Amino acid sequence: MDRYWSRLTRKLDPYVPGEQPEDGSYIKLNTNENPYGPSPKVLEAVRQAVGENLKLYPDPTCDAFISAVAVRYGVKKEQVFAGNGSDEVLAFSFMAFFDPDRTIVFPEITYSFYPVYALLSGLAYETVPLDSGFDIRPELMRSSGGVVFANPNAPTGRALPLSAIRNILDGNPDAVVIVDEAYTDFGGESAVGLIDEYPNLLVVHTFSKSRALAGMRIGLAFGDSGLIRALERVKNSFNSYTLDRLAMTAGIAALEDEEYYRGVTRKIIETREWFTAELRKRDFSVPDSSTNFVFASHRHLRAEDLYLRLKENRILVRYFKKPLIDNHLRISIGTDEEMRTFIEVLDRILGGADIP
Ligand code: PMP
């Protein structure tokens, strides 16, 4: 521990992101990136945007991007906030809506950044159990301090229907409910359409997954204009320029090529269904996923061993050494070729394994 660290820094328990080797020699199925590149039109727009203008600060209000988002999602500009990745949007949201003396609630298995933000903001939290099928139990998601969950959830891949989201919103009229929809495009029902009805609903989106722009760091929040104003207050007390010029350009171009992204998303869903069936044939338990990853546990082989054996074979998946999920792997859906290679390597590992 460093004697110069603040008390806050000493208390933190930082999130550990998935390994990010830059040498390209791995099949990377560990951070839920999109295996297909961004739309060619996005790449062209970014190339065009590289120039003298980069000496100027970007528009701190992200007006052009937010206007494009509002049109695409059929909401008002005042109902949209943009940030540097949805991680930043989430961190701002914890600061904007929650107080240290009111306990917030999230599921016991969910995105592991939530407890990290809670510590950073000095917030108390409680977790509530999932059901035996790894589904969030809406009736338990109650707190006057605030409620946060991912839908579809991570790393389980399980989605709640809108009726359950309504149950959670109706049960928490005095607290902000944050629904993190990072993976919704792969099969979830989005709650963006509910923001006019529920002034306590904040829906968070990212361009990192279905829009294949993880490297650009683009996140969004949708909500009542009162909630968006709160996020702007926090942002302007932290860093006025959340989105850089290239990110805004890429974001606008991505919104203009929905056809490309629909095709890529459909492909990932098809690959996921094929891959899930292949895993089940090989003694894996795999809940149906509504995301671009699957959450898999083998009947005999320990997840940690499998993670290591896959890594030796230059396939990276995500293994969380945490209670309740330490015998599962989270495997992102890659291209068909990558997933076929995965199955071939898996068959070699299983063939050679000492299965009782
Ligand atoms: N929410 C969930 C549930 C995620 O899995 C991720 C990706 N790690 C994020 C938010 C953050 O995504 P980004 O910061 O790339 O927008």
Residues whose N, C-alpha, C, O or C-beta is under 5 A from the ligand:
A	BS01	PMP	G85 S86 D87 Y111 A150 A154 D180 A182 T206 S208 I218 G219
